[in-house]
Amino acid sequence: MSPRIPVPLLLLTACCTPFADTGQDTALPDDTPPDGSWDVLVVGAGPGGLAAALEARDRGATVRVIEREAHSGGALWYAGSILLFSGTEEQAAAGVEDSPEILLSEWEGFTGGDPGDPWVQAFATRNVPDVHDWILEKSGETIVFSGLEDASSGPTSRIHETQGRGMDLTDGLEASLGQEAILFSTTVDGFVSDPDGAVIGVTWHRTDDAGVRGWSAAGRTILATGGFQRDLDRVRAFRPDLEGVDLLYACTPGTDGNGHALLESLGARWANGRAIGLYLHGTPDPRSCGEEVFLRYLTAGIWVDPDGRRFMDESTVNGLSTADRALEAVGPVVWLVVDGSLVQASAFMDLMVLEGETGTYTVEEMLAGGYVVSSETVAGLAGAIGADPAILQASVDGFNAWVRDEAEDEWREDRVGVRPIESPPFYATRLMPSTTKAFGGIAVDTGGRVTDAGGAPLPGVLAAGELTGMAGGSLVGHTGFSGSLSAVLLSGRIAGATAAEEALGRRCRPADPPDHHPCVMR
């Protein structure tokens, strides 16, 4: 099918804003023709972008997706497909009672978000019919209920996963869309606007050959380019409390804020930028500056402050509030202490590796990196990390007494997976906070339209996924949640629906309460 011409091309003017890091002049001559014209352009072929493209296509729009990598998948290229659902058949079969109403009643407690917010209402109401059921229809994947007790998904157990890897989910979505709809290895570096300022296309250059440039025309453009967690200047601007704190990356290489910079050039506003999810579950990678090595023995030992004193429940490591609680309690220096029975080669993992790649590190390699130290005695270990030997020994002794059921513990109740710290050599590993997810981002209205400082939609441009803080920038108050992929997919579908209906000159169907989105799916 030939792409439909959605705008009068003779009225185009080049109003292109480059990425801050391209170092190129992105402007094209006024008479340069586009390589084609589509009803809807989607920038980014991650889960949010693929969801947007599929929804727009299914509503009758012609669609092109532009992806700077040579493959689709975004963050799911590296990660698993962890999803949050409330009230599924899988939960019911496991004896777990859940519903949108239960999720809303718990929401503020584990995210800090407002359960009355329109995006929260839509997510609670629609995550099962419009994400869970849609995944089954579009991807060919099977969804399983993990039964995982995760405080970052609320007191009710609601974490699900697809049967395969994250890449399998996006492969299924890509297959439903058709690979011919995606232009790979192409970086979008600016917008094209009409004389009235409405976005009617994007400029781009080939990622693998920056000399090849062009632009594509569209009735509506959706950006779904991911987060900004690797832009540490921006992270610290939103979180000044992190100034001077060593930060690692627990996020994929593409989370560099490129889409945010583009939309800022149009006057887009931010929503809840401070809501940056941090983990505290790794130590610096000796092979790659700034990256994180994940530790398998995180909950088996004790976490101590610079003096060697325990200060929190180590079993809460999976929570997205753990790093913030540690920073508030003791500051940026935290050591994890275990004994030699736990420290083996498989204990150190790089989570950002693909299937078939080697993601483990030897003990010797980690010791050489300087953030893992060892000693034959607890006193010697204290000297290596600058702690007080008596305080560290008391922390170890108190923990051991609790593990042996000889004493109560101030911090923990569950002894599953723990053992006494008694077999030399003893190891201390420096834990550092890592940026993992963006739960704030570019502000959008309830149809996914990007908004300006006054809250008015910027004509012609929408956004979805982690670029918008997963969905709308207002899902959480300050604490993120596990399974946010569900929100990414929902926001993608909503933006795709809005873009298609507007590009085709149709009004979105009114939504019946309790849905608040004009293009929510039926």
Steps between C-alpha positions, in 0.01 A plus 500: 500500500633844411529735796212748526600867465369657821613864450555740210870453436548834324436680830784330687781699656810352660480567875738235613665473839797265532584267784750665728757230426480462122744778418328537163296758316162329481329760281400383154433725200143631485440320172632162614220247448423249775578136445131433553196607698310298759201558719703416810876499558631327811853574620632202694433129454499401866188358665327839525575589139392161366177519700431848359572389145281190526210697645525768230526239226202308637293819486566537128798734501809460286798467734876529492727429798851650509755327724860607550618149588528215251225311685178560689445438870638801685560414864350154448799414281680449830229456763231253587133578447378565854143631508255618763138392464210524742229235479617238251393142453856401590472673837162344569635154420774557758247608760593869490208742523565820308307757298531858371333615822753317718789639293367854539456454875867399530650733239592798715658277762760345271551768233409828668269564204151646507239227440265767368739603222348430156802301385500290816127440461543394138794274580316327784187453289657402170821308582331161462270544196722739305845369588481143636242383246655706220843338556342158462335610177790685339822334612429129516657496848357320802466697824583334830440621854830503687355502851790725596453696821634838394437809711544712189179355355297547817399271786300286255705262286446614140826454306462311171745414224478383145620144449795608287760774527426866456636473147245229426218735591623779272578248225136393515377861487734575211373197311141619547593844368722378217871577485449695177334775706825568690794706375796374703842660561355848462527779757232769515670834567233767452144592418347654191215746564244672280467882494262483798752308711334159486738203478455330165806279485851426619851533362738210534842368414620147462654377825746287303580779250437853628553638149168354388226742604133547432161571648165328525158666501213402726157605618603424858835414655543289817828489691568187706876524549540378858641658813777742595676317785841507332494879484638541851508881474126496444448235768681715757316811384172330595657334803743752654525267800703270272766764438831348607353148518673241282237358265510193279284401206245221534325609181545426134742697282222682315364685804689819419210748487523564125123520458466729801745745345308500173169572669650766724595684180127529424421638844380175659468501875617238748291311751637344820861495380623425851340154495813312395512136602824401671621154592762410757604157382837531330858615499715667229589296195881464478473469120279797419487836674163584649336163440375273777588146601207329669569293813330167558566503874323830575260370765725235652728728700486829687497857373705737712575871512855644483549418870398136450154529657191330354218739417217333302324182391719358224219286359326808351759530226251463212307809606541823306503692829797310646771729363321812618449355847868408523611844381277664758614269780877487452600692188665375181740244650353154561694176533362147462683246717491123439731209550698298249238229457291739287758670285551295185530590135126471442439757774586793272277570199461760230125524439541698175616211286323317225433129472823317426725774638718453806368704789694365798817620671768317693560572867854606412372748242262656750768524768731670253229755429529626858133502599511145634748437782577197712681396815552187705354677804209729569740748661716498189191558286406797716843646440463453124175701487587754768244372751531463876610138565297470821182634338532275194569195720192578709291529182625161379452335840146635538404381153647155561310462827175581320573257215556225761172595671687606811375859497246734348608732219424871488474501123388165361249224569534254210807274518447346155823503299727627777788330678751602767794717393773272631708346221809700399599675291246772573391737222367854495345639183428870450138548396415804289162636388420442136255684276247256364167652393342837431154535655480865399560651160343710228146601594213374285124537527268206541515428127880491489537848344815684607412816694668838541568703814136606516369146459381548141578228243786569260343447156594185316719327758433229761714291732481166680689257720791580729548832320180603681583336833346170382155662460413865541780589742253485786463133588726520803577761759866425559541121520488285189342160467590163359323391184487847344523338155122467526467879519742546209286279277178669606636850439625387159156374403333818620740725307464281190123519520498878537752550219311278257159651567630855466710429190200340334278794592282307741406584855594253767201322645386642833610290794244379751589530869716391668734535199644846455670465165329615183663224297495218753453165329181298501 
